[in-house]
Amino acid sequence: MNNFFAQFILDIQARINLKMPEIKYIDQDLGQLGQVGEDERPSITYPAILIDFPDTDFSDLSGGAQLGVVQISIQLIFAPFSQSWQNAPLSVREKALEYLATEQKLHKTLQNWETEYFQALNRSKIRSQNNNDLGLRVRNIIYTTQFEDYSPIDEEFKEIEFTFNGSLNTN
């Protein structure tokens, strides 16, 4: 596949599937959290991950190639089923906060991960997105990476032969 974004989604899905089998749903963010009726939850299985690329800056390299600096949004979504308020029993509170351990495991899975077509991922921001109307716990984790896009360059190469008919003078 000759498209960074499509290949990245396929590769990150495979990596998370391998390292975190507890994640039940991994997809592009196509607005699934907003595609519900009143008091309904999206028809995805939790915990879930939605992936998007909210911002990519490009700078020119030679010959029409470009360097892309990509933000990758990873929404980690949970359907909470336990209470975390201070008077709940400790075991109940610990259960309610398990999503934080999953978030840390996801970070260990992604931080510094790289392949031959992009540089190591680096976490740059975490933001909570509490969808109280849906009753979901959403953590938006932003990673950044860079990739070089040579797709605009003509892939036709001409063979060139160099010959040398002389000597090297080392004086």
VENSULGI-V849023 format. One record per helix or strand of 3 or more residues. SS is the DSSP state (a for helix, b for strand). FROM is the first residue (numbers start at 1). LEN is the number of residues. If there is no record, write none. Layout:
BEGIN
ss = (SS SS)
from = (FROM FROM)
len = (LEN LEN)
END
This chain:
BEGIN
ss = (a b a b a b a a b b)
from = (4 25 32 48 62 66 90 98 122 136)
len = (16 4 3 13 3 13 7 13 7 14)
END
